[in-house]
Amino acid sequence: SSDLNYPRQFLNLSCGVSGTGFMFSRRIADEMQGWPYHLLTEDVEFTVDQICKGHKIVMAHDAELYDEQPISLHQSYIQRVRWSRGCLQVVRHYLPSLLKGILKGNLSCLDMLINLAVAIILCVASAIVNAALLAYPAIISCDFSYPLASLARLFISGYVSFFIIGIITAFSQKDHLPAEKATLLKYCLSFPIYVMTNIPICLASVILPVSWKPVKHSCSLSLTNRQTVKN
């Protein structure tokens, strides 16, 4: 995704393959001798393996790709919980190679390790620790006013922060978003809630069994609209 890959390329780090829309040379294909990546997030596995081998992934700034997205929150949950577990799988399989690359001074290996493992682990650990710190005194004193007020403040600050990010993103990409202003505003207002659902999703990916399941998609952008956006 461009939000992560722009900074990586600016810092001369390797970008990451995420989803559809990537290309590699015949030389890389010959080296792989087929497609050997079969974890839950094979695109991430491909990225980490290539970086550990010393290859560098770059971003095609002018490329325009159209992707279908899940049509419901439940389908999005299925997709994102698979992504979260898949990232942990990649770290488990490639941790020795990542650490070896870090020791050799490959900062892209460090970036991938932080992005794939540390973020998820910190999210899960933070949720558990904060829940315990809030629940224990409330249970002892039978007074839930403080933890509820603390959760409310946390929710409001998080909501405002992600709403601002959504507004900035919508404004910067307005030429590529064929939607009315009212619709974009609705998306920005719901975006923080969507982001916050990643917390229980990270917990679910660690605790619950996760396997690949089909995700229903919907192509809501017609060929005419695509041509209009492109022009």
Accessible surface in RSA format (square Angstrom, percent):
REM  Atomic radii and reference values for relative SASA: ProtOr
REM  Chains: A
REM  Algorithm: Lee & Richards
REM  Probe-radius: 1.40
REM  Slices: 20
REM RES _ NUM      All-atoms   Total-Side   Main-Chain    Non-polar    All polar
REM                ABS   REL    ABS   REL    ABS   REL    ABS   REL    ABS   REL
RES SER A   1    67.84  57.3  42.81  57.1  25.03  57.7  49.16 104.7  18.68  26.2
RES SER A   2    53.47  45.2  46.09  61.5   7.38  17.0  13.45  28.6  40.02  56.1
RES ASP A   3   105.63  74.0  81.46  81.1  24.17  57.2  51.48 121.1  54.15  54.0
RES LEU A   4    83.37  46.4  80.92  57.9   2.45   6.2  81.28  57.1   2.09   5.6
RES ASN A   5    11.45   7.9  11.45  11.1   0.00   0.0   0.00   0.0  11.45  11.1
RES TYR A   6   104.84  48.9 100.66  57.3   4.18  10.9  73.78  55.4  31.06  38.3
RES PRO A   7    66.41  48.4  60.47  55.1   5.94  21.6  66.25  54.7   0.16   1.0
RES ARG A   8    20.02   8.4  20.02  10.2   0.00   0.0   7.39  10.1  12.63   7.7
RES GLN A   9    54.62  30.5  43.20  31.6  11.42  27.2  22.92  48.8  31.70  24.0
RES PHE A  10   177.20  88.7 146.11  90.5  31.09  80.9 155.39  94.2  21.81  62.4
RES LEU A  11   113.64  63.3  93.15  66.6  20.49  51.5  97.87  68.7  15.77  42.4
RES ASN A  12   111.15  76.6  96.91  93.7  14.24  34.3  26.57  63.9  84.58  81.8
RES LEU A  13    28.51  15.9  27.07  19.4   1.44   3.6  27.61  19.4   0.91   2.4
RES SER A  14     3.12   2.6   2.48   3.3   0.64   1.5   2.48   5.3   0.64   0.9
RES CYS A  15     1.91   1.4   1.91   2.1   0.00   0.0   1.75   4.4   0.16   0.2
RES GLY A  16    12.54  15.5   0.00   N/A  12.54  15.5   6.37  17.5   6.16  13.8
RES VAL A  17    13.36   8.8   4.96   4.5   8.41  20.3   8.88   7.7   4.48  12.2
RES SER A  18    73.14  61.8  48.37  64.6  24.77  57.1  14.74  31.4  58.40  81.8
RES GLY A  19    37.95  46.8   0.00   N/A  37.95  46.8  33.89  93.0   4.06   9.1
RES THR A  20    95.10  67.6  78.15  79.2  16.94  40.4  76.22 102.4  18.87  28.5
RES GLY A  21    44.78  55.2   0.00   N/A  44.78  55.2  16.15  44.3  28.62  64.1
RES PHE A  22    83.17  41.6  47.60  29.5  35.57  92.6  56.46  34.2  26.72  76.5
RES MET A  23   183.40  95.0 149.50  98.9  33.90  80.7 111.33  94.6  72.08  95.5
RES PHE A  24    72.63  36.3  47.50  29.4  25.12  65.4  55.05  33.4  17.57  50.3
RES SER A  25    58.65  49.6  42.50  56.7  16.15  37.2  52.41 111.6   6.24   8.7
RES ARG A  26   186.02  78.1 174.41  88.9  11.61  27.6  68.69  93.9 117.33  71.1
RES ARG A  27   141.47  59.4 133.90  68.3   7.57  18.0  70.44  96.3  71.03  43.1
RES ILE A  28    16.27   9.3  16.27  12.1   0.00   0.0  16.27  11.7   0.00   0.0
RES ALA A  29    31.85  29.3  27.13  41.9   4.72  10.7  27.67  39.0   4.18  11.1
RES ASP A  30    80.89  56.7  67.62  67.3  13.27  31.4  32.30  76.0  48.58  48.5
RES GLU A  31    86.64  49.7  57.24  43.3  29.39  70.0  42.00  81.2  44.64  36.4
RES MET A  32    18.20   9.4   3.30   2.2  14.90  35.5   5.96   5.1  12.24  16.2
RES GLN A  33   163.83  91.6 125.42  91.7  38.41  91.5  40.78  86.8 123.06  93.3
RES GLY A  34    47.92  59.1   0.00   N/A  47.92  59.1  39.16 107.5   8.76  19.6
RES TRP A  35    82.96  33.3  65.60  31.8  17.36  40.8  65.26  34.8  17.70  28.7
RES PRO A  36    68.53  49.9  44.82  40.9  23.71  86.2  52.40  43.3  16.13 100.2
RES TYR A  37     3.60   1.7   3.06   1.7   0.54   1.4   3.04   2.3   0.56   0.7
RES HIS A  38   146.56  80.1 113.45  78.9  33.10  84.7  84.55  87.1  62.00  72.1
RES LEU A  39    35.35  19.7  26.18  18.7   9.17  23.1  28.68  20.1   6.67  17.9
RES LEU A  40    27.60  15.4  19.71  14.1   7.90  19.9  22.73  16.0   4.87  13.1
RES THR A  41     4.66   3.3   2.64   2.7   2.03   4.8   4.66   6.3   0.00   0.0
RES GLU A  42    81.17  46.6  80.38  60.8   0.79   1.9  20.32  39.3  60.86  49.7
RES ASP A  43    28.91  20.3  28.57  28.4   0.34   0.8  10.39  24.4  18.53  18.5
RES VAL A  44    25.62  16.9  25.24  22.8   0.39   0.9  25.62  22.3   0.00   0.0
RES GLU A  45    12.42   7.1  12.42   9.4   0.00   0.0   0.00   0.0  12.42  10.1
RES PHE A  46     7.06   3.5   7.06   4.4   0.00   0.0   7.06   4.3   0.00   0.0
RES THR A  47     2.54   1.8   2.54   2.6   0.00   0.0   2.54   3.4   0.00   0.0
RES VAL A  48     0.00   0.0   0.00   0.0   0.00   0.0   0.00   0.0   0.00   0.0
RES ASP A  49    18.31  12.8  18.31  18.2   0.00   0.0   0.48   1.1  17.83  17.8
RES GLN A  50     5.31   3.0   5.31   3.9   0.00   0.0   3.37   7.2   1.94   1.5
RES ILE A  51     1.48   0.8   1.20   0.9   0.28   0.7   1.20   0.9   0.28   0.8
RES CYS A  52    37.53  28.4   6.86   7.6  30.67  72.1   7.37  18.7  30.15  32.5
RES LYS A  53   110.17  53.7  77.68  47.7  32.50  77.4  63.89  57.5  46.28  49.3
RES GLY A  54    59.94  73.9   0.00   N/A  59.94  73.9  28.73  78.8  31.21  69.9
RES HIS A  55    46.06  25.2  37.53  26.1   8.54  21.8  30.16  31.1  15.91  18.5
RES LYS A  56   104.82  51.1  76.14  46.7  28.68  68.3  55.52  50.0  49.30  52.5
RES ILE A  57    30.11  17.1  26.22  19.5   3.89   9.4  29.87  21.5   0.24   0.7
RES VAL A  58   100.72  66.3  82.29  74.5  18.42  44.4  82.42  71.6  18.30  49.6
RES MET A  59    39.52  20.5  27.32  18.1  12.19  29.0  31.67  26.9   7.85  10.4
RES ALA A  60    72.97  67.1  50.93  78.6  22.04  50.1  60.25  84.8  12.72  33.7
RES HIS A  61    93.47  51.1  68.56  47.7  24.91  63.7  55.81  57.5  37.66  43.8
RES ASP A  62   141.60  99.2 114.88 114.3  26.72  63.2  43.71 102.9  97.89  97.6
RES ALA A  63    59.30  54.5  28.66  44.2  30.64  69.7  38.53  54.3  20.76  55.0
RES GLU A  64    85.84  49.3  57.93  43.8  27.90  66.4  34.06  65.9  51.78  42.3
RES LEU A  65   112.95  62.9  80.95  57.9  32.00  80.4  82.44  57.9  30.51  82.1
RES TYR A  66   103.68  48.4  68.97  39.2  34.71  90.3  70.45  52.9  33.23  41.0
RES ASP A  67    87.62  61.4  57.63  57.4  29.99  70.9  21.36  50.3  66.25  66.1
RES GLU A  68    81.78  47.0  74.39  56.3   7.39  17.6  23.87  46.2  57.92  47.3
RES GLN A  69   101.05  56.5  97.27  71.1   3.78   9.0  53.40 113.7  47.65  36.1
RES PRO A  70    28.40  20.7   8.44   7.7  19.96  72.6   8.44   7.0  19.96 124.0
RES ILE A  71    98.92  56.3  61.77  46.0  37.15  89.5  70.42  50.7  28.50  77.3
RES SER A  72    51.88  43.8  38.29  51.1  13.60  31.3  45.73  97.4   6.15   8.6
RES LEU A  73   110.92  61.8  99.09  70.9  11.83  29.7 102.10  71.7   8.83  23.8
RES HIS A  74   115.36  63.0 108.43  75.4   6.92  17.7  77.88  80.3  37.47  43.6
RES GLN A  75    23.57  13.2  23.57  17.2   0.00   0.0   3.02   6.4  20.55  15.6
RES SER A  76     8.51   7.2   8.51  11.4   0.00   0.0   7.42  15.8   1.09   1.5
RES TYR A  77    73.50  34.3  73.50  41.8   0.00   0.0  59.40  44.6  14.10  17.4
RES ILE A  78    20.83  11.9  19.91  14.8   0.92   2.2  20.33  14.6   0.50   1.4
RES GLN A  79    21.09  11.8  21.09  15.4   0.00   0.0   0.00   0.0  21.09  16.0
RES ARG A  80    14.12   5.9  12.13   6.2   1.99   4.7  11.63  15.9   2.49   1.5
RES VAL A  81    11.74   7.7  11.74  10.6   0.00   0.0  11.74  10.2   0.00   0.0
RES ARG A  82    32.79  13.8  32.79  16.7   0.00   0.0   0.89   1.2  31.90  19.3
RES TRP A  83   109.66  44.0 109.66  53.1   0.00   0.0  97.57  52.0  12.09  19.6
RES SER A  84    10.77   9.1   6.41   8.6   4.36  10.0  10.57  22.5   0.19   0.3
RES ARG A  85    48.85  20.5  48.85  24.9   0.00   0.0   9.65  13.2  39.20  23.8
RES GLY A  86     0.00   0.0   0.00   N/A   0.00   0.0   0.00   0.0   0.00   0.0
RES CYS A  87    19.75  14.9  19.75  22.0   0.00   0.0   0.00   0.0  19.75  21.3
RES LEU A  88    38.10  21.2  34.11  24.4   3.98  10.0  34.21  24.0   3.88  10.5
RES GLN A  89    31.29  17.5  31.29  22.9   0.00   0.0   0.67   1.4  30.62  23.2
RES VAL A  90     0.00   0.0   0.00   0.0   0.00   0.0   0.00   0.0   0.00   0.0
RES VAL A  91    16.17  10.6  16.17  14.6   0.00   0.0  16.17  14.0   0.00   0.0
RES ARG A  92   155.78  65.4 134.13  68.4  21.65  51.5  75.33 103.0  80.44  48.8
RES HIS A  93   105.02  57.4  74.75  52.0  30.27  77.4  54.49  56.2  50.53  58.8
RES TYR A  94    33.35  15.6  33.02  18.8   0.33   0.9  20.17  15.2  13.18  16.2
RES LEU A  95    67.04  37.3  67.04  48.0   0.00   0.0  67.04  47.1   0.00   0.0
RES PRO A  96    93.64  68.2  83.34  76.0  10.30  37.4  88.85  73.4   4.79  29.8
RES SER A  97    48.12  40.7  42.33  56.5   5.78  13.3   9.87  21.0  38.25  53.6
RES LEU A  98     0.00   0.0   0.00   0.0   0.00   0.0   0.00   0.0   0.00   0.0
RES LEU A  99    80.92  45.1  80.51  57.6   0.41   1.0  80.58  56.6   0.34   0.9
RES LYS A 100   125.24  61.1 122.36  75.1   2.89   6.9  68.28  61.5  56.97  60.7
RES GLY A 101     9.72  12.0   0.00   N/A   9.72  12.0   9.35  25.6   0.37   0.8
RES ILE A 102    46.70  26.6  36.11  26.9  10.59  25.5  36.61  26.4  10.09  27.4
RES LEU A 103   157.97  88.0 123.48  88.3  34.49  86.7 126.82  89.1  31.14  83.8
RES LYS A 104   155.86  76.0 116.84  71.7  39.01  92.9  84.14  75.7  71.72  76.4
RES GLY A 105    53.97  66.6   0.00   N/A  53.97  66.6  32.76  89.9  21.22  47.5
RES ASN A 106    46.08  31.8  36.66  35.4   9.42  22.7  18.97  45.7  27.11  26.2
RES LEU A 107   111.11  61.9 105.53  75.5   5.59  14.0 105.53  74.1   5.59  15.0
RES SER A 108    10.54   8.9  10.06  13.4   0.48   1.1   2.06   4.4   8.49  11.9
RES CYS A 109     0.03   0.0   0.03   0.0   0.00   0.0   0.00   0.0   0.03   0.0
RES LEU A 110    67.22  37.4  67.22  48.1   0.00   0.0  67.22  47.2   0.00   0.0
RES ASP A 111    31.71  22.2  27.54  27.4   4.17   9.9   8.13  19.1  23.57  23.5
RES MET A 112     5.02   2.6   5.02   3.3   0.00   0.0   1.05   0.9   3.98   5.3
RES LEU A 113    26.40  14.7  26.40  18.9   0.00   0.0  26.40  18.5   0.00   0.0
RES ILE A 114    86.30  49.1  86.27  64.3   0.02   0.1  86.27  62.1   0.02   0.1
RES ASN A 115    56.42  38.9  42.98  41.5  13.45  32.4   7.85  18.9  48.57  46.9
RES LEU A 116     5.64   3.1   5.31   3.8   0.32   0.8   5.64   4.0   0.00   0.0
RES ALA A 117     7.17   6.6   7.17  11.1   0.00   0.0   7.17  10.1   0.00   0.0
RES VAL A 118    58.91  38.8  57.74  52.3   1.17   2.8  58.91  51.2   0.00   0.0
RES ALA A 119    56.09  51.6  43.78  67.6  12.31  28.0  50.91  71.7   5.18  13.7
RES ILE A 120    18.10  10.3  17.23  12.8   0.86   2.1  18.10  13.0   0.00   0.0
RES ILE A 121   100.09  57.0  96.91  72.2   3.18   7.7  99.62  71.7   0.47   1.3
RES LEU A 122   110.51  61.5 109.50  78.3   1.01   2.5 109.77  77.1   0.74   2.0
RES CYS A 123    35.67  27.0  25.17  28.1  10.50  24.7  19.68  49.9  16.00  17.2
RES VAL A 124    18.62  12.3  18.41  16.7   0.21   0.5  18.62  16.2   0.00   0.0
RES ALA A 125    43.33  39.8  38.31  59.1   5.03  11.4  43.12  60.7   0.22   0.6
RES SER A 126    55.69  47.1  48.56  64.8   7.13  16.4  30.19  64.3  25.50  35.7
RES ALA A 127    27.48  25.3  12.09  18.7  15.38  35.0  22.77  32.1   4.70  12.5
RES ILE A 128   100.82  57.4  95.69  71.3   5.13  12.4  99.67  71.8   1.15   3.1
RES VAL A 129    81.01  53.3  78.61  71.2   2.40   5.8  80.98  70.4   0.03   0.1
RES ASN A 130    71.75  49.5  71.46  69.1   0.29   0.7  14.51  34.9  57.24  55.3
RES ALA A 131    59.09  54.3  49.17  75.9   9.92  22.6  56.81  80.0   2.29   6.1
RES ALA A 132    56.81  52.2  46.45  71.7  10.36  23.6  55.08  77.6   1.73   4.6
RES LEU A 133   121.65  67.7 111.56  79.8  10.09  25.4 112.93  79.3   8.72  23.5
RES LEU A 134    27.28  15.2  27.19  19.5   0.09   0.2  27.26  19.1   0.02   0.1
RES ALA A 135    42.83  39.4  38.32  59.1   4.51  10.3  42.80  60.3   0.03   0.1
RES TYR A 136   151.37  70.7 148.41  84.4   2.96   7.7 110.59  83.1  40.79  50.3
RES PRO A 137    62.44  45.5  57.36  52.3   5.08  18.5  61.37  50.7   1.07   6.7
RES ALA A 138     2.11   1.9   0.25   0.4   1.86   4.2   1.79   2.5   0.32   0.8
RES ILE A 139   111.06  63.2 101.14  75.4   9.91  23.9 103.05  74.2   8.01  21.7
RES ILE A 140   116.63  66.4  91.12  67.9  25.50  61.5  93.97  67.7  22.65  61.5
RES SER A 141    71.83  60.7  43.26  57.7  28.56  65.8  45.53  97.0  26.30  36.8
RES CYS A 142   105.52  79.8  80.61  89.9  24.91  58.5  27.04  68.5  78.47  84.6
RES ASP A 143    75.48  52.9  69.10  68.8   6.38  15.1  23.09  54.3  52.39  52.2
RES PHE A 144   108.37  54.2 103.98  64.4   4.38  11.4 104.01  63.1   4.35  12.5
RES SER A 145    70.05  59.2  57.83  77.2  12.22  28.1  50.28 107.1  19.77  27.7
RES TYR A 146   139.52  65.1 135.00  76.8   4.52  11.8  97.81  73.5  41.71  51.4
RES PRO A 147    11.17   8.1  11.17  10.2   0.00   0.0  11.17   9.2   0.00   0.0
RES LEU A 148   114.66  63.9 109.39  78.3   5.26  13.2 109.99  77.2   4.67  12.6
RES ALA A 149    43.24  39.8  34.62  53.4   8.62  19.6  42.14  59.3   1.11   2.9
RES SER A 150    25.81  21.8  23.88  31.9   1.93   4.5   0.12   0.3  25.68  36.0
RES LEU A 151    88.19  49.1  84.50  60.5   3.69   9.3  84.88  59.6   3.31   8.9
RES ALA A 152    48.01  44.1  40.17  62.0   7.84  17.8  47.62  67.1   0.39   1.0
RES ARG A 153   137.24  57.6 131.42  67.0   5.82  13.9  73.72 100.8  63.52  38.5
RES LEU A 154   118.55  66.0 112.62  80.6   5.93  14.9 116.21  81.6   2.33   6.3
RES PHE A 155    96.37  48.2  91.34  56.6   5.03  13.1  96.14  58.3   0.23   0.7
RES ILE A 156   103.75  59.0 102.58  76.4   1.17   2.8 103.75  74.7   0.00   0.0
RES SER A 157    61.75  52.2  52.74  70.4   9.02  20.8  49.87 106.2  11.89  16.7
RES GLY A 158    17.97  22.2   0.00   N/A  17.97  22.2  17.94  49.2   0.03   0.1
RES TYR A 159    53.29  24.9  53.29  30.3   0.00   0.0  41.22  31.0  12.07  14.9
RES VAL A 160    73.49  48.4  72.70  65.8   0.79   1.9  73.49  63.9   0.00   0.0
RES SER A 161    59.46  50.2  53.72  71.7   5.74  13.2  28.13  59.9  31.33  43.9
RES PHE A 162    63.25  31.6  63.25  39.2   0.00   0.0  63.25  38.3   0.00   0.0
RES PHE A 163    49.96  25.0  49.96  30.9   0.00   0.0  49.96  30.3   0.00   0.0
RES ILE A 164    90.23  51.3  89.38  66.6   0.85   2.0  90.23  65.0   0.00   0.0
RES ILE A 165    85.94  48.9  85.22  63.5   0.72   1.7  85.83  61.8   0.11   0.3
RES GLY A 166     8.40  10.4   0.00   N/A   8.40  10.4   6.68  18.3   1.72   3.9
RES ILE A 167    70.06  39.9  69.20  51.6   0.86   2.1  69.36  49.9   0.70   1.9
RES ILE A 168   107.02  60.9 104.16  77.6   2.86   6.9 106.77  76.9   0.25   0.7
RES THR A 169    72.17  51.3  69.82  70.8   2.34   5.6  54.98  73.8  17.19  26.0
RES ALA A 170    15.42  14.2  13.10  20.2   2.32   5.3  14.63  20.6   0.78   2.1
RES PHE A 171   140.27  70.2 134.71  83.4   5.55  14.5 139.77  84.7   0.49   1.4
RES SER A 172    72.87  61.6  40.47  54.0  32.40  74.6  40.39  86.0  32.49  45.5
RES GLN A 173    79.91  44.7  79.73  58.3   0.17   0.4  18.17  38.7  61.74  46.8
RES LYS A 174   110.78  54.0  97.64  59.9  13.14  31.3  68.98  62.1  41.80  44.5
RES ASP A 175   109.41  76.6  89.90  89.5  19.51  46.1  30.07  70.8  79.34  79.1
RES HIS A 176    90.88  49.7  79.56  55.3  11.32  29.0  45.76  47.2  45.13  52.5
RES LEU A 177    66.91  37.3  59.12  42.3   7.79  19.6  59.80  42.0   7.10  19.1
RES PRO A 178    75.44  55.0  33.82  30.8  41.62 151.3  50.38  41.6  25.05 155.7
RES ALA A 179    42.36  38.9  14.58  22.5  27.78  63.2  24.74  34.8  17.62  46.7
RES GLU A 180   133.87  76.9 129.17  97.7   4.70  11.2  49.56  95.9  84.30  68.8
RES LYS A 181   182.47  89.0 175.26 107.5   7.21  17.2 118.60 106.7  63.88  68.0
RES ALA A 182    77.64  71.4  62.76  96.9  14.88  33.9  68.80  96.9   8.85  23.4
RES THR A 183    40.42  28.8  37.76  38.3   2.66   6.3  15.48  20.8  24.95  37.7
RES LEU A 184    29.88  16.6  29.63  21.2   0.25   0.6  29.71  20.9   0.17   0.5
RES LEU A 185    87.72  48.9  84.94  60.8   2.79   7.0  87.13  61.2   0.60   1.6
RES LYS A 186   124.41  60.7 121.90  74.8   2.51   6.0  71.91  64.7  52.50  55.9
RES TYR A 187   120.30  56.2 116.90  66.5   3.40   8.8  79.96  60.1  40.34  49.7
RES CYS A 188     6.79   5.1   5.42   6.0   1.37   3.2   1.36   3.5   5.42   5.8
RES LEU A 189    81.93  45.6  78.53  56.2   3.39   8.5  78.72  55.3   3.20   8.6
RES SER A 190    58.70  49.6  53.47  71.4   5.24  12.1  43.01  91.6  15.69  22.0
RES PHE A 191    66.15  33.1  62.64  38.8   3.51   9.1  66.15  40.1   0.00   0.0
RES PRO A 192     0.00   0.0   0.00   0.0   0.00   0.0   0.00   0.0   0.00   0.0
RES ILE A 193    80.84  46.0  80.84  60.2   0.00   0.0  80.84  58.2   0.00   0.0
RES TYR A 194    91.21  42.6  88.22  50.2   2.98   7.8  67.39  50.6  23.81  29.4
RES VAL A 195    27.93  18.4  26.15  23.7   1.78   4.3  26.15  22.7   1.78   4.8
RES MET A 196    39.90  20.7  33.67  22.3   6.24  14.8  27.64  23.5  12.26  16.2
RES THR A 197    30.39  21.6  28.55  28.9   1.85   4.4  30.34  40.8   0.05   0.1
RES ASN A 198    52.36  36.1  52.36  50.6   0.00   0.0  19.14  46.1  33.22  32.1
RES ILE A 199    80.24  45.7  80.18  59.7   0.05   0.1  80.18  57.7   0.05   0.1
RES PRO A 200    74.08  54.0  70.29  64.1   3.79  13.8  70.95  58.6   3.13  19.5
RES ILE A 201     6.77   3.9   6.77   5.0   0.00   0.0   6.77   4.9   0.00   0.0
RES CYS A 202    14.83  11.2  14.83  16.5   0.00   0.0   0.03   0.1  14.81  16.0
RES LEU A 203    45.12  25.1  45.11  32.3   0.02   0.0  45.12  31.7   0.00   0.0
RES ALA A 204    13.30  12.2   8.65  13.3   4.65  10.6  12.97  18.3   0.33   0.9
RES SER A 205     0.00   0.0   0.00   0.0   0.00   0.0   0.00   0.0   0.00   0.0
RES VAL A 206    73.31  48.2  51.27  46.4  22.05  53.1  53.38  46.4  19.93  54.1
RES ILE A 207   125.30  71.3  96.71  72.0  28.60  68.9 101.43  73.0  23.88  64.8
RES LEU A 208    86.19  48.0  85.72  61.3   0.46   1.2  86.15  60.5   0.04   0.1
RES PRO A 209   128.57  93.7 101.48  92.5  27.09  98.5 109.15  90.1  19.42 120.7
RES VAL A 210    27.10  17.8   4.91   4.4  22.20  53.5   8.69   7.6  18.41  49.9
RES SER A 211    68.00  57.5  59.90  79.9   8.10  18.7  43.07  91.7  24.93  34.9
RES TRP A 212   160.88  64.6 142.20  68.8  18.68  43.9 123.59  65.9  37.29  60.5
RES LYS A 213   109.08  53.2 108.30  66.5   0.78   1.8  53.47  48.1  55.61  59.2
RES PRO A 214    96.84  70.6  89.26  81.4   7.58  27.6  89.99  74.3   6.85  42.6
RES VAL A 215    22.63  14.9   5.66   5.1  16.97  40.9   6.18   5.4  16.45  44.6
RES LYS A 216   139.62  68.1 132.61  81.4   7.01  16.7  81.58  73.4  58.04  61.8
RES HIS A 217    77.83  42.5  49.26  34.2  28.57  73.1  30.10  31.0  47.74  55.5
RES SER A 218    55.08  46.5  42.07  56.1  13.01  30.0  19.09  40.7  35.99  50.4
RES CYS A 219    80.72  61.1  48.20  53.8  32.51  76.4  20.82  52.7  59.90  64.6
RES SER A 220   107.51  90.9  70.63  94.3  36.88  85.0  46.27  98.5  61.25  85.8
RES LEU A 221    41.96  23.4  40.26  28.8   1.70   4.3  40.52  28.5   1.44   3.9
RES SER A 222    57.66  48.7  45.30  60.5  12.36  28.5  51.62 109.9   6.04   8.5
RES LEU A 223   130.29  72.6 124.79  89.3   5.50  13.8 124.79  87.6   5.50  14.8
RES THR A 224   100.37  71.4  95.10  96.4   5.28  12.6  63.51  85.3  36.86  55.7
RES ASN A 225    62.97  43.4  62.52  60.4   0.46   1.1   1.70   4.1  61.28  59.2
RES ARG A 226    64.37  27.0  63.48  32.4   0.89   2.1   9.90  13.5  54.47  33.0
RES GLN A 227    95.27  53.3  93.26  68.2   2.01   4.8  37.94  80.8  57.33  43.5
RES THR A 228    94.92  67.5  80.71  81.8  14.21  33.9  67.24  90.3  27.68  41.8
RES VAL A 229    22.97  15.1   7.06   6.4  15.92  38.3  12.10  10.5  10.87  29.5
RES LYS A 230   143.21  69.9 118.95  73.0  24.26  57.8  62.08  55.9  81.12  86.4
RES ASN A 231   139.09  95.9  75.37  72.8  63.71 153.4  44.15 106.3  94.93  91.8
END  Absolute sums over single chains surface
CHAIN  1 A    15328.7      12899.8       2428.9      10439.2       4889.5
END  Absolute sums over all chains
TOTAL         15328.7      12899.8       2428.9      10439.2       4889.5
